Every structure is written in structure tokens, then in C-alpha cells.
Amino acid sequence: MRNRLRLHCIVQASLLSIRRICAATACVLLAFPAANAEESLLSGEILRAEASQRINNLSTAELVEALAQRPHSVLIDVRTPREIHLLGGTIDAPRSYNIPRGWLEFRIAERVPDRDTPIIVYCGINQRSPLAAQRLTQMGYRNISNYSDGFFAWRDAGLPVEAPDEVLDSMLFRRPRPVADGVWSAIGATEPPSYENSGHNNNLSFVVSNDGVLVVNAGDNYLLARALHEEIRAITDQPVRYVVLENGQGHAAMGAAYWKEQGAQIIAHVDAYAELEAHGEQILERVLRRSRDKGMGTRLVLPDETFTERKLIQLGDRRIEILHLGPAHSPGDITVWLPDQKVVIAGDIAFHQRMLPVFEHTDTGAWIETWERLEALGAEIVVPGHGEPTDMAVVTRYTRDYLGYMRSQIGALIENGGSLQDVYGIDQSPYRHLDTFDELARLNASRIFRAMEFE
């Protein structure tokens, strides 16, 4: 009898729960009446049109004007990396990033921590970007605009475009171009190395003589080195006799295995050799993890020959001087000087289109002293480690002058009892247009401060 009573109570309670669920469902249905299922669904076009009415939309002319007036504005391309790779790139602007629409809410804070920063979103034909702009506004960003003409209108108007890879049929980001008589350089991307640019984010240069070729930088990986060699063979029948590593970083050294197979002599400064000997396996691991299938054949190969201050190579009709002018941005930084052409392949001593990086081991004071010896060469053409060939005045402005400015500002802070937090307030806006500014400006300031505290 007791069990029957208990069962009866359970059944009654279950029936009561079912009645409550049915009643709640009926209320929901009454609150959202619909004649049929189609009328109750909102299409993407309706959502996009509604979003467009609630946001600030810019035409192409208005975007050009906005970037001129506020060059610190952040542009966000919400298309997928594959779209960008295959369909012509992105808008070329100082602070331009790709955050796919599906990741926008999760990654925007990494790129734009300040919610008052002017942000302009866009896609290809204004389908995803209105919804992206609306979402950022809902997230609390207060200065959001949508470029409603879209990327293809910008590209077709002949306005500046930056491609993640400009040569889709090669591992190279760009094919080599002549810099001076017998001097060529394949200019890499000024952004960090990536799978899309195949690790070609630095300049891969070479000097052609009547008795062989000297290559500056082995490249980031085996296949990239091979792609560069294919371009060299299209220019000359001369063999590659020497490969010079501008330092011990991955994009300078990890392609050495390919060149070793070709019989080239690999040369580096003693400090670059020591860097590769101590950390080469870790550098290789990072390259392979990023390169994935593009890393095939890449392995660590140490230089065949080292030097300390100067090495002279008479390669046929070319006099080539490999110089270690002093400490700069990383251990073993070297410069290749061609006195007859007045060309200096400066490597990572000189920067101008991307912000220079200060590492934990970088001695910025010594870098400025090294710069005096670079200037004394009297070069008329400078091939920096990253970015287009230029002249000494330009690289001086964005390398030596930047280092001097930061050291003077931080020195004054330290003298007045300033803290590490204070360095983030230093005005670096004259350099805001440089690629990698957002990634490096605050980091550079903190590293220079910590080093100068103990000088």
C-alpha cells in the first residue's frame, strides 16, 4: 500500500511538470505568432540591412580621407585568410589586420585593447562587415565604421593593396628585382613570418659575378631556398658559391640545408654560429611548426666558415666585403658591403618600413655606436633586413633616430624616478605608421627601460 501511494505521488508530480511545460510553451507560441515558418525566420540579407542602418558607413572616398586624417585607425578585414590569399590581398594601411568574422569577438581585444580606438571593418562586398561593425558596437567599442564599398572596390580603384603572398606560384613572397648592377633582392613581407608568406618576411639578396654568385641569407626553409635558386638560375648560369647568414635567426639560416646540397660555402659571424649551435634545434622546431608541409627537407646545418670582424671575397669581377660593424639587433649581425657599387646589404642593422625589434639581448646604446660605422661606409643604396631598398637618410630616421629618441625619453624617466609603467606613456606616434608597430612599440619601451636601469 505504501509503495502504491509513493508511485501515485510520483505520477501526479510528473503530470504537474508536464502541464507547466505545456503552459510555458503555449505562452511562447502566443508571444511570437507566425502565419508560417518562412515568416518567422530572418534571412542574412534582412539582418545585414538592419545592421547597416545602425552603423556608420564609409564610401571609398570617405575611407581615403579617414585614413589621411587618422592614420592610427585600425582596419579589420573579416574575410578568411584563404580568401585574402587567393583574391588579391587586403587594404594596405599602417594598422591593418585580418580577423575572420567567426573569430572577431574572441580576438579583437588582442589587436585593439583600447575601446576608443577608431576601427574600420570591411569584407569583400559588404556582406559580413555590417554585422561585424554592429557586433563590435555591442561589445562596447565606441568608434566603429564600416567600409561599405568593400575590398574589391578599393582594389579596382587602384588604391594601395597588400598581399599575403604576391607570387602564388612560388614559395617567394616576391620575385627578385635588380637593386644595382649585378645586385638583386627578393623583398620579403614586412609582417611576421607565416604559413601564407612561406617564412619569406626578410630580404633574400644575391650578387652575380662572372665567376659565381654570393647569396645573402639562406632563407627560412629548404623549399624557400630552392625557390630563390630557381630565380637565380633564370638570371645567370653562374653557380652559387657562397651563402652568407646575416645573423642566426631562423629566416636567415634554416634554408642552409638546401644550399649545402648545392655545394655552396656557408659563412656566418662567430656569434651567429654560437647562436645556432646553442639554440638551432629550438629555432628549427618553431620553423617546422609554422611551415607544416612547406617545411619539407628543412634541417639544421651549421655554417662552414666563421669570421670575427671582416672577410674579403674577390668573386670574379666583384669585390665583396662581409663586415661585423659591432653589436646591433641580434648576435652576429653582419653587413655586406659592395664598394664598387656603393651598395650596402645592411641586414637587420637597418629598418625603415617596419618597426625595429628590441630583444632581451639587444644593446641599444652599442647599436647607435655601430650605426656610426655603417654611415662611414658612404653607401648610396641600402638594402635593409626588411622592406624596400632605400638610402641612408631614411634608415637613419627609423633606426638610429628612433633608438636615440627612446633612450633619451627613458633616460629622463629613470633620472626622475619613473617606473616601468611610465614608459608606456612615451609618445611613439611618429612611428605609428610602421608595420609591426602595435606588436613592438610597448615591448621595445619596456625592454629598453629594463636594460637602461643597469647601465
N, C-alpha and C positions, 0 to 999 in steps of 0.2 A: 504493500500500500504506500509506504514511504517513497519507494522508487518511482511508482506511478505519479505521485504528486510532484516529485522533483522533475520528472520528464515533462509533465504538464506545464510547469513554470518555465522551463527552457523553451518549449514550443511557443508559449504566449509571448515571451520576451523576443524571440526571433521574429514572430509576426509583427510585433510592435516596431521593431527595427526596420522591417521591410516597408511598413506603412509610412514611416518617417522618410525613408529614402525616396519612395514614390512621390510623396508630397513635395519634397525638395526638388525633385526632377521636374515635376509639373510647374513649380514656380519659375524655374529656369526657362522652361519652354515658353511660358506665358510672357516672360520678360523679354524674350527675343523671338517674336513671331516672324515667320517667313513663309511666303507663298510656296516656294520650292527651294531645293538645295542650292541651286545656282545663285539665287538672290542673296543667300546667307554668306556666300564666300566672297572675299575681297581679292581681286586679282593683283598681281605685281604692278601692273600699269596704274591701277587706282591708287595703290599705296605710294607709288613714285610721284604721281601727280599731286597727291595730298601733301607729301613731304616738300615738294618743290614750292608750294605756296607758303610754307612756313620758314623757309631759309633764305639766305642772301645768295643770289645767283650772279655770277660774273660772266660776261662775254669775253671773247679773246682779247679785244682791245682793252677792256677793263682789267683783265689779268696782267697784261703787259704793264699797264700803268701801276697796278698794285705792287708788282714786284720791283718796279723802279722806285716807288715811294717807300716801300717797306721790304728791303732786301732780306731782312731777317725772318720773313714769313716762312712757314713750313708748308711744303706741298706734299700731300699724301696721295699716291697712286694706289687705288684699291683693287686693281686688277691682279691676276695671278702672275707669278714670276714667268710662267711659260708664255702667257700672252705677251708680256713685255719683251721676252726674248725673241719671239717669232714675229711680232708685229711692229717692230721699229723703235722700241725703247721707251723712254719716259721724257717728260719735260726737263730740260737742263736748267736747274736753278741751284743756288748755293745750298739750300736746305731742302733737298728733295728725297723722299723715302718711299719705298714700296711696302705697304701693309695690306695684304689681301683682305677683302671685305669680311671674310669669315673669321679673321683674327683681330679685327680692328679694336674691339672692346678690350681685348686682353693685352695688346702690345702697344697701344697708343701712349700709355704712361711712360714706357721705356724711352720713347722718342721725344715726347713733349710733356715733361713733368709740370710745367707752368701753365695753368689753365687760362691765362690771359694772352698767351702767345697767338698771334694771327695764324690760323690754319686754313688752307685751301685744299679741298679734296676734289678728286676727279677720277674718271674712268675713261673708257673708250668713246662711248656715245651717250653719256649722261643717263645710264640706267641704274647703276649701283651707287653712284656718288651722291644723289639727292638723299637716299636713305642713310648713307654713311654720315652725311652732314647733319641730318636730323638726330641720329643716334649720338653723335659727339655733343650736340647741344643738350640732349637729355642727360648726358653724363656730367655736365657742368662746365664744359668748355665754352668760353664766353665770346670768342671772336672767330666764328666759323663762317666760311664761304664755300660755295660750290661752283666749280668751273663748268658751266652748263654746256659749252660748246664741245668739250671733250678732247681727248688727246689727238684724235685723228684730224680734227680741225686745226689744232696747233701745228701739227706736223705738216699738213698740206699748205699751211700759210708760210712755210719756210722758216719757222721760228726755231730757236735752238733746241736740239734733242740730244739726249744722252742715251746710248745703247749699252746694255749689259755685256754685249759682245758684238763688235762691228763686223766681224768676219765669220759668218755662220758655217763656212765650210773648212774652218781651220781652228786649231786649238788657240791660236794667237788672238788676242783682243783686237789688235790692229796689225796690218802688214808693215814690214819695214819701209821707211821713207828716207831719202837722202838728206843728210844734215850738212855735209860739206863734201869736197872731192874725196871719194873713197870711204866716206864715213856714213854709216846707216844706223837707224834706230827704229825698233818696233816699240811704239809708245804704248804702255800698258794703261789699264784703267786706274783712275786716281782714288778709287774706293778700295776697301779691304779685299783680299783675295777671296774668291768664292767658287763654287762649282760652275756657275754660269760663265765667269770670265776665265775659267781653267787655271786659276792662280796667276794669270798674267796681269798683275797690277803694278808691276815695275817696268822700267825700260830695259829692253834687251838690245844692246848695241853691238856693232861689229865694224872692224876696219879691214878693208880689202887692199892688198898689195899685189905686186907682180910675183910674189913668192909665197903666197898663203894668206890666210885670214886669221885675225885675232878677234875672239868673241868676248864681250864684257857681260858677265852673268850667265850662269849655266841654265837658269830658268827654274821654275818651281817644281817641275816633274819631268819624267822621261819623255812623255808624248809631246809636251810643250817644247822641249829642246829639239825633238825631231822635227816638229813643225817649223821652228826657226831655221833649222838646217835646210829644209826643203826650199825655203825662201832664199837662203844664201846661194844654193845651187842654181836657182833661177837667175841670179845676178852674175855669178862668176863660177868658173871651173876650178878655181884655186881651192886646195884643201884647207880645212880648219886646223891650224897648227897649235893654237893656244886658246885657252878659256880662262879668263881672269874673274875671280869672285870678288865683288865689291865689298862683301862682308860675309859673315857666317849665317845670315838669315836664310830661311827656307826658300824664298823666291829667288835668292841669288845662287843657291848651292845644290838643291835637291835634284836638279836635272843632270848632275855631273856624270851619272852612270852612262847616259847616252853618249856624251862626248868622249868618255873614256873608251867606249867601244869603237869610236871613230879614230882612235889613236892620238887625240889631242892631249897636250900637256896642260894640266890644270894648276893654276897659280893662285896663291892667296897670301895675305899677310899672316905672320906668325900668330897674331891674336885671333884671327878668324879660324885658323887651323885649330887652335886650342878650344875655341867655342864649339866647333863641330865635333872635335874629339870628345869633349865633355858632355855635350847636350844633343849631339846629332841624332841619336835614336829617338829622343822625345820630339825633336823637330820633325823628323820623318813620320812619326806616328800622327802628328797633327795634320801634316800634308795629306797622308793617305786617308785619314778620316774624312777630311773635307773633299778630297778628289774622287773618292769612291772608284767607279770604273775608269775614270780618267787617270788614276794613279798607276795603271799597269806598267810594270817594269821599273818603277821608281825604287831606288835603294840608296843607302848612304855610301858615298865614295869620298874619301878624304883627298885633299889636294896632293899633287905630286911634288910641288916645289913651293917653298915659302921665302919671304924676304922680310926685312925689318923696316927700312926707310925708303929705298929706291931700287928699282930694277929697270935696266935699259934693254929694250928689244929692238934690234935692227931687222925688220921683217921686209926683205926685198928693198923697195924704194921708200919704205915708211920707217921713220924714227918714232918709236913709241916709248914713253916713259910712264912706268907704273909707280905711283908715289903714295907713301903714307905721310900725310902732312901733319898729322897729330890727332889727338882724340876728337871725336865728333859724336855722332848719334848712337853708334854701336861699336863693339870691339872689332878691330881690324878694318875699319872703313878705309878704302883706298880711292885714289883718283887716277884716271888715265889721261895723260897729257900728250897732245899731238902738236908739238911746237911749230911745225911747218904749216899746219892748217889753222893754228890759233884756236883749236877746239879742245875743250876740257870735258871729258865724260866724268862728271863730278860725283855721281852716285848719291848716296844718302847723306852727303855733307850738305847738299843744297836742295831747297824746296821753294816752290812758289805757287803751285795750283792746289795743293793740299797742305793742311797744317802739319808742320813737322811734329814728330812724336818725341817726347822725352821719356826715356826708360829709367828704371831704377839705377842703372849703372851709368847713365849719361852724365858727363861733367860739362855743364853748360858754360862755365867760365872758360874751360880749356877749349871748347868748341869755338868760342869767339876768337881766341888766340890762333887756332888753326885756320880760321877764316882769313886772317891777315896773310897767311902764306898762300892760300888759294888765290886771293886777289893779286898777289905779287906775280903770278904766272902771266898775267896780261891776256887772258882769254877773251876772244871776241864772240865765241859761241859756247854756251854752256848747256850740256845735256844733263839735267838733274836726275836723281834716282827715280822720280815720279813726275809725270807731266811733260808738256811740250818743251823742246829746246828753246832757249831764250838767251839773255845776256846777263852780265854780272850785276848790273844795276837792279834788275828785277829780283834775282835770287838773293841779293844782299838785303833788299827791303823786307822780304818774307822769311829770311833765315837769321842773319846776324842782327838786324834791327829788331826783330821780334824777341830774340834771346836777350838782347841788351835792355829792351823795354821791360820785359818781365823781371829780369834780375834787379833793375833799378826800383821797380814798384815793390817787389818782395823785400828787397834790402831795406827800404824805408819802413815797411811794416814791421820787420824784425827789430829795427832800431827803436821803434816806438812801442815795442811790447805787443805787437799784433799776434794773433793766433792763426792756426791753420784755417779756421773758419773764415777769417778775414780775407784770405787770398781769393776766395770765390767771388768777392765783390770787385776785384780788379777789372777794369774796363778793357775787354779784349774785342770790342765791337769792330775796330778797323780790320780785323782778320775773320770776321764772321762769314764772309763770302767764300772762304776756302773750304774745299771738300774735307770731310772728317773733322770739322770744327766742333760739332756737337759731341763727338766721341772723345776728343782730345783736349779741349780748352781747359776744362776744370781739372782733368787728370794732370796735364802739364803743370798747372799752377801749384797743385799740391806736391808734386814731385820736386819741383824747383825749390819750393819752400823748405821741404824736409832736408834737402841737400844743403841749402844755404845756412840752415840753422847750425851746422857743424863746420862751416868753412872758417 
